[in-house]
């Protein structure tokens, strides 16, 4: 006869957080219902527990959820990311799924702008290292003040002059002769109320209209000629505001509230007209200076750079040399090596303060004529890629002791992802575009990489060549002797007969390495420019990020203006390099 179907009736037990239902006709293979603390229902038999040692407390549903949740991103992760850029997450969930859940960020400031992404598919590739920017807030913020606006704000700074309202003057005839003579002799006060010598009288200042109440005899004992306190306050305010005008013009800052002065200890909110930074100072702290705190930090980086050169180079180092390439100045000059360094602070070398677009090129060419090798370093390179800059400088000065010979290394074609990661860590320009990549391995460690790409539209490529050698770099503080030649030879074996080009950045190189590799010099390009400003956090951004059409879309500007006019209006300025040398070779 078939076994009876289990009947779950009154046999209910609670055990260690579990609810267990046991049938009446219990045998070894009878299913037992179990409910976990989360309410999931699952079934085990006596044999499962006793014979196969299955833990009744292990809920299979909870295990599946835990495994499933491991592939998802918790809400707190997105919340921290949004908070960093003053956004908030609109659709709040405990977890976000891999492919199909949208995460919506909303700007806290305006509450209008929303940015949507898919949780995992796009976040880690496109958003993790990119800041959230509210386009609505950018439209409202029209960049820094123009010179005209700045002067207008400074000219609004003025002291407050009280309105003079003179009251009726009392008849001086009732005064004692001595008091009458004293008051009239001062020619400063009018007596408007007087009873007798023992009671207080009311005086009014003829200059400002201030009313003073005091005993008449004080006019005889006041050694300061019965001075008016209100006149002193007005004159002091006038002096402070005139001094503030000079401070603002000198440091290119302006007070956000023009009527800022209340007392020496009240906070004054300033805004820098160079970088847009806002900072607070007190008038009593003027002896420490009112210059922009952010600009002060940036100016210190140049000192840090100069100190580093002096620390690694033991011979003569000349700072701010004005003799070699008049009328220009060399920031650092090493006469023994005939090497000079130009440190380009982002704001000071941009078109905001330097309208000469060929300044860096001209300095390079003047140095070239005198046999001096000029290295031009941008501020963001030194700040963000300090280790790479230091390694290149030491290599240039020939003070790197560790060398690896290419004949002891093995060449392999590597994946684009590995090459991108390597170039991002060790190349001054970052990863770039890659079609093929080759690596040099020494004792199974990747020490050098050379990448190749198809012709670039931005360089008018594709007309007379098939490939561009886009990146070549080695790990920091190591010289790989013959590495470039060995890597290029491996690529040449695969692409015989094809044309390849490469561009030498004149800020760092002089093209000698390309001559050693058999490249033929073609021509020198004109200086390229980047955009820099508060919107870029004073870091260079490629000009393709701010084409005219993109600027019009981003800032809702007039189409009749030029690209540079729109950019300058929004506080974006151009900064130019020294140009490039183009080399070409048939493989």
MARVEXZA-672238 format. One line per 8 residues: for each residue x, y, z of C-alpha. Coordinates in steps of 0.001 Angstrom, whole numbers, always signed. Example, Ala and Ser with C-alpha at 12.3 -4.5 7.8 and 13.67 -1.06 7.14 Angstrom:
% MARVEXZA-672238
+12300,-4500,+7800  +13670,-1060,+7140
This chain:
% MARVEXZA-672238
+0,+0,+0  +1233,+3510,-741  +2585,+5385,+2215  +282,+7878,+3806  +816,+11511,+2884  +2339,+13362,+5848  -148,+15229,+7951  +1218,+18445,+9500
-973,+19075,+12462  -41,+20129,+15991  +3570,+18940,+16092  +5234,+22371,+16016  +8553,+23116,+17702  +10798,+26163,+18106  +14502,+25422,+17999  +17334,+28001,+17920
+15309,+30534,+15959  +13734,+27901,+13667  +10065,+26947,+13457  +9739,+23194,+12775  +6586,+21281,+11748  +6811,+17503,+12264  +4187,+15047,+10802  +2403,+12544,+13030
+3533,+9449,+11093  +7264,+10266,+11278  +9715,+7827,+9658  +13317,+8264,+8474  +12369,+9598,+4986  +9427,+11703,+6087  +9822,+15373,+5033  +9963,+17883,+7878
+8985,+21489,+7223  +11395,+24157,+8556  +10921,+27953,+8606  +14051,+30095,+9029  +14170,+33443,+10847  +13587,+35265,+7530  +10362,+33317,+6885  +11712,+31043,+4131
+10236,+27535,+4005  +12355,+24474,+3192  +12094,+20694,+3729  +14522,+18166,+5230  +14120,+14513,+6191  +15384,+12718,+9290  +17861,+10918,+7014  +19186,+14247,+5710
+19929,+15377,+9240  +21173,+12120,+10836  +22724,+10238,+7913  +23970,+13035,+5641  +24791,+15578,+8386  +22812,+18421,+6831  +22510,+21403,+9141  +18801,+22241,+9603
+19801,+25863,+10383  +21276,+26359,+6886  +18486,+27825,+4801  +19039,+27221,+1040  +16994,+30329,+189  +19199,+32531,+2389  +22301,+31006,+806  +21020,+31789,-2696
+20196,+35367,-1725  +23619,+35865,-166  +25294,+34512,-3293  +23079,+36678,-5488  +23750,+39790,-3422  +27505,+39333,-3775  +27168,+40252,-7458  +25290,+43474,-6701
+26260,+46913,-5409  +24835,+48089,-2070  +23019,+51412,-1880  +25629,+52827,+533  +28286,+52590,-2222  +26321,+54871,-4578  +25301,+57118,-1691  +28943,+57848,-782
+29811,+58468,-4443  +26909,+60920,-4874  +27618,+62729,-1587  +31158,+63471,-2770  +29814,+65696,-5593  +26803,+67168,-3723  +24304,+64795,-5366  +21882,+62282,-3874
+20498,+58948,-5046  +16868,+59256,-6139  +15812,+55593,-6302  +16867,+54086,-2981  +17192,+50293,-2780  +19130,+47907,-593  +20924,+46490,-3627  +21228,+47215,-7349
+21293,+44423,-9918  +24075,+43934,-12402  +22581,+44846,-15756  +19084,+46227,-15723  +18684,+48530,-12679  +18991,+52256,-13268  +20626,+54436,-10613  +19492,+58076,-10750
+21558,+60883,-9206  +19874,+64238,-8459  +21684,+67522,-7788  +21096,+68637,-4199  +21595,+72314,-4987  +18990,+72858,-7712  +16988,+69627,-7500  +16399,+69743,-11276
+19296,+67991,-12934  +19298,+64178,-13019  +21975,+61823,-14278  +21102,+58163,-14902  +23481,+55222,-15147  +23192,+51447,-15149  +24572,+49945,-11974  +27495,+47813,-13108
+27547,+47848,-16885  +28630,+51492,-17162  +29544,+52631,-13680  +33000,+51100,-13288  +34027,+51921,-16877  +32628,+55443,-17288  +31689,+56940,-13928  +33911,+55651,-11135
+36765,+58080,-11884  +34557,+60859,-13240  +32921,+63532,-11159  +29210,+64289,-11299  +28597,+67804,-12618  +25218,+69540,-12596  +24711,+71163,-16001  +21890,+73340,-14634
+24151,+74818,-11954  +26905,+75400,-14522  +24470,+77398,-16666  +23670,+79629,-13700  +27319,+80048,-12767  +28757,+82119,-15591  +32368,+81646,-14584  +34627,+84270,-13045
+34125,+88023,-13174  +35451,+89878,-16179  +37983,+92638,-15603  +35201,+95223,-16047  +32920,+93485,-13539  +35807,+93092,-11145  +36661,+96822,-11248  +32988,+97669,-10808
+32777,+95560,-7652  +35936,+97090,-6212  +34669,+100603,-6931  +31486,+99866,-5007  +33516,+99548,-1830  +32937,+102841,+2  +32507,+104048,+3527  +29052,+104906,+4839
+28475,+108651,+5417  +25625,+109422,+7822  +23022,+111971,+6694  +23515,+115217,+8547  +20328,+116663,+10042  +20971,+119736,+12147  +18595,+120575,+14974  +17680,+124080,+16106
+20536,+125814,+17908  +19944,+127186,+21410  +20526,+130839,+22190  +24095,+131154,+23389  +23141,+134231,+25383  +21939,+132199,+28367  +25306,+130447,+28725  +27999,+131496,+31162
+30618,+133527,+29342  +33421,+130964,+29775  +31291,+128110,+28384  +30012,+130236,+25506  +33548,+131215,+24547  +34781,+127602,+24702  +31979,+126182,+22506  +32187,+128930,+19902
+35971,+128712,+19877  +35889,+125003,+18945  +33711,+125666,+15901  +32813,+121936,+15996  +29692,+121694,+18118  +26303,+123338,+18226  +24487,+123501,+21552  +20876,+122414,+21018
+19683,+121893,+24617  +20844,+123567,+27858  +19277,+124140,+31260  +22123,+124979,+33610  +25722,+124125,+34361  +24750,+121254,+36719  +22515,+119308,+34280  +23460,+117475,+31078
+23423,+119437,+27871  +22872,+118215,+24299  +25476,+119016,+21623  +25392,+118282,+17893  +28457,+117813,+15649  +28505,+120278,+12780  +30317,+117754,+10488  +28267,+114573,+10798
+25137,+115563,+12757  +25947,+113207,+15656  +24292,+114215,+18939  +26297,+114002,+22143  +24778,+114340,+25638  +27163,+115264,+28424  +27713,+117670,+31312  +28789,+121149,+30169
+31919,+121144,+32330  +33409,+118209,+30365  +34161,+120632,+27574  +36786,+122237,+29818  +38491,+119012,+30984  +38486,+117088,+27628  +42101,+117277,+26443  +41126,+115974,+22953
+39150,+119097,+22179  +35793,+117477,+22765  +36173,+115088,+19811  +33206,+113542,+17981  +33193,+109755,+18247  +31040,+109313,+15143  +33457,+111370,+13013  +36267,+109091,+14178
+34258,+105969,+13187  +33505,+107421,+9742  +37127,+108362,+9110  +38293,+104940,+10288  +35815,+103223,+7990  +36947,+105411,+5104  +40571,+104468,+5781  +39728,+100755,+5962
+37729,+100755,+2731  +40423,+102654,+839  +42993,+100172,+2118  +40714,+97294,+1137  +40473,+98626,-2432  +44246,+98458,-2727  +44387,+94946,-1223  +41689,+93660,-3582
+43359,+95103,-6692  +46766,+93768,-5709  +45569,+90219,-4983  +42692,+90136,-7516  +40140,+89206,-4893  +36834,+90889,-4119  +34417,+90790,-1166  +31212,+88915,-1930
+29298,+91412,+237  +30437,+94947,-612  +29156,+96357,+2697  +31276,+93855,+4536  +32880,+95822,+7364  +31169,+95604,+10734  +34072,+95212,+13104  +37679,+94072,+13113
+36658,+90552,+14177  +33720,+90007,+11812  +34191,+87491,+8968  +34666,+88828,+5433  +33889,+86423,+2572  +36242,+86928,-371  +36249,+85361,-3827  +39380,+84993,-5939
+39052,+86359,-9463  +41838,+84047,-10649  +40559,+80631,-9643  +37043,+81275,-8251  +37936,+80012,-4777  +35970,+81494,-1847  +37651,+82000,+1521  +36999,+83848,+4783
+39298,+86344,+6503  +39005,+88812,+9394  +40161,+92423,+9122  +42273,+92022,+12259  +44274,+89322,+10420  +45324,+91637,+7572  +48964,+91486,+8673  +48976,+87814,+7574
+47748,+88744,+4093  +44464,+88458,+2223  +45726,+86493,-780  +43752,+83485,-2069  +44500,+80339,-84  +44115,+78087,-3144  +46501,+80163,-5280  +49036,+80151,-2444
+49013,+76367,-2416  +49522,+76256,-6199  +52436,+78689,-6049  +54126,+76435,-3508  +54291,+73610,-6059  +56836,+75562,-8120  +59031,+75952,-5041  +58620,+72239,-4368
+59713,+71474,-7945  +62808,+73694,-7678  +63747,+72175,-4316  +63539,+68697,-5848  +65972,+69621,-8656  +68427,+71002,-6095  +68106,+67856,-3962  +69084,+65400,-6740
+71611,+67535,-8639  +74858,+68354,-6849  +76300,+70912,-9268  +75321,+74556,-9854  +71584,+75329,-10084  +70570,+78842,-11199  +67065,+80058,-10341  +65250,+82645,-12511
+68068,+83081,-15017  +67571,+86220,-17172  +70852,+86170,-19079  +70570,+83185,-21421  +67518,+83956,-23589  +66659,+87641,-23178  +63980,+88969,-22816  +62649,+85634,-21469
+63506,+84037,-18151  +64498,+80435,-17374  +62968,+79156,-14128  +65837,+76713,-13519  +69088,+76480,-15439  +71845,+73870,-15035  +74893,+75392,-16787  +77066,+72255,-16553
+74492,+70094,-18346  +73097,+72976,-20453  +69605,+71892,-19431  +66812,+74277,-18393  +63393,+73726,-16856  +60278,+75831,-17382  +57580,+75254,-14725  +54172,+76342,-16071
+51652,+77225,-13388  +48237,+76543,-14925  +46641,+79945,-14415  +49734,+82119,-14934  +50720,+80520,-18248  +47192,+80522,-19691  +45742,+83183,-21983  +44064,+84787,-18954
+47403,+86402,-18076  +49567,+85590,-21093  +48204,+86510,-24514  +51382,+85362,-26329  +50303,+81993,-27768  +53856,+81259,-29018  +55615,+82046,-25757  +56561,+78444,-24928
+57589,+77709,-28534  +59723,+80878,-28697  +61520,+80019,-25465  +62217,+76520,-26773  +63640,+77804,-30064  +65835,+80430,-28360  +67239,+77716,-26084  +67730,+75415,-29092
+69832,+78084,-30862  +72077,+78384,-27793  +72474,+74625,-27410  +70294,+74487,-24281  +67766,+71704,-23877  +64560,+73158,-22434  +62087,+70912,-20604  +58622,+72479,-20138
+56518,+70948,-17358  +52879,+71802,-16707  +51698,+72178,-13141  +49060,+69416,-13317  +51734,+66957,-14519  +53931,+67672,-11519  +51024,+67536,-9050  +49214,+64451,-10430
+52125,+62466,-11915  +54982,+63404,-9641  +56708,+60003,-9742  +56697,+59890,-13558  +58091,+63445,-13763  +60819,+62665,-11240  +61828,+59522,-13120  +62036,+61372,-16449
+64066,+64191,-14911  +66536,+61746,-13350  +66831,+59927,-16680  +67482,+63259,-18422  +70203,+64140,-15891  +71655,+60622,-16235  +71471,+59841,-12521  +69485,+56579,-12701
+71758,+53734,-11662  +69533,+50735,-12322  +69732,+49498,-15926  +68185,+46536,-17726  +69495,+45399,-21091  +66940,+44503,-23770  +69006,+41496,-24921  +68188,+39884,-21555
+64452,+40490,-22004  +61686,+38730,-23906  +59184,+40510,-26189  +55523,+39466,-26164  +52357,+40898,-27638  +50166,+41900,-24687  +46473,+42656,-24294  +45208,+46175,-24766
+43885,+46278,-21205  +47322,+45432,-19760  +48951,+48041,-21998  +46398,+50704,-21007  +47006,+50034,-17338  +50798,+50143,-17757  +50754,+53392,-19781  +48374,+55019,-17351
+50844,+54298,-14550  +54120,+55140,-16291  +53487,+57465,-19267  +53277,+61231,-18772  +50329,+61510,-21234  +48367,+58558,-19848  +46946,+55611,-21723  +45966,+56890,-25195
+44326,+54783,-27921  +45701,+51298,-28658  +45247,+48860,-31541  +48275,+46642,-30840  +50675,+46549,-27892  +53981,+44818,-27145  +55695,+44369,-23814  +59263,+43689,-22718
+59533,+41133,-19922  +62551,+40797,-17639  +62445,+37776,-15349  +58723,+37456,-16111  +58057,+41065,-15034  +56734,+43654,-17497  +59279,+46482,-17603  +58527,+48323,-20837
+55588,+48773,-23242  +55170,+50153,-26753  +51700,+50714,-28212  +50495,+51287,-31774  +47239,+52725,-33038  +45458,+53351,-36316  +45693,+56869,-37826  +44102,+59570,-35674
+41485,+61913,-37122  +42749,+64711,-34857  +46176,+64483,-36570  +44823,+64239,-40139  +45976,+60639,-40230  +45372,+57953,-42805  +46679,+59797,-45865  +50200,+58472,-46148
+50655,+55970,-43321  +48957,+52969,-41744  +50195,+53084,-38128  +51151,+55495,-35381  +53506,+54631,-32558  +51473,+56294,-29825  +53166,+55346,-26533  +56508,+54045,-25298
+57342,+53931,-21593  +59183,+51926,-18947  +58705,+51531,-15228  +59935,+54428,-13109  +63587,+54827,-12078  +64857,+52147,-14485  +66607,+52555,-17831  +65848,+49773,-20348
+68826,+49909,-22726  +67763,+49060,-26288  +64163,+48470,-25253  +62546,+50753,-27852  +64507,+49184,-30714  +63630,+45626,-29700  +59919,+46386,-29303  +59693,+48216,-32630
+61544,+45371,-34414  +58966,+42873,-33172  +56145,+45029,-34518  +58009,+45555,-37828  +58286,+41797,-38441  +54486,+41587,-38454  +53823,+44693,-40588  +56605,+44768,-43170
+56296,+47391,-45898  +53792,+49556,-44011  +54338,+53188,-43045  +54445,+54264,-39397  +54636,+57729,-37845  +55248,+59087,-34378  +55161,+62515,-32768  +57784,+63843,-30359
+56483,+66275,-27731  +58972,+69164,-27679  +58151,+69908,-24060  +59989,+66743,-23014  +61996,+65414,-25959  +64176,+66530,-28838  +63607,+63637,-31286  +67028,+61939,-30912
+65483,+58593,-29949  +63480,+58514,-33208  +66631,+59074,-35261  +68244,+56102,-33511  +65182,+54008,-34422  +65562,+54871,-38115  +62696,+57366,-38400  +62900,+60231,-40881
+62084,+63763,-39693  +59120,+65304,-41571  +58120,+68645,-40064  +57421,+70578,-36887  +53770,+71111,-35923  +52358,+74362,-34582  +51731,+74606,-30822  +48693,+72735,-29578
+46401,+74122,-26898  +44383,+72785,-23996  +41657,+74397,-21916  +42072,+75190,-18237  +39925,+76957,-15645  +37719,+76514,-12559  +35472,+74067,-14468  +38501,+71807,-15041
+39866,+72379,-11516  +42833,+74109,-13189  +43933,+70897,-14887  +44469,+70784,-18634  +41669,+69274,-20707  +42005,+68438,-24395  +40478,+70989,-26748  +38087,+68341,-28154
+36248,+68459,-24804  +35344,+72098,-25449  +34617,+72468,-29133  +32309,+75312,-30099  +29259,+73067,-30421  +29889,+71466,-27035  +30359,+74854,-25392  +27094,+76129,-26886
+25245,+73037,-25626  +26879,+73075,-22215  +26509,+76789,-21418  +23590,+77747,-23719  +25663,+80499,-25329  +25318,+82674,-28446  +26156,+80807,-31675  +27642,+83945,-33229
+30534,+83979,-30752  +33755,+82119,-31493  +34888,+79067,-29542  +37524,+81067,-27655  +35092,+83909,-26851  +32544,+81482,-25383  +35260,+79646,-23422  +36738,+82858,-21986
+33279,+84050,-20995  +32856,+80866,-18967  +36259,+81136,-17303  +38018,+78624,-19600  +41381,+79752,-20958  +43837,+78263,-23413  +47305,+77085,-22482  +49730,+76276,-25306
+52538,+73750,-25554  +55742,+73911,-27662  +54476,+71874,-30609  +55581,+68418,-31855  +58066,+66901,-34289  +56632,+64424,-36796  +58730,+61394,-37773  +57918,+58676,-40336
+59385,+55305,-41240  +58728,+52404,-43600  +58768,+49127,-41689
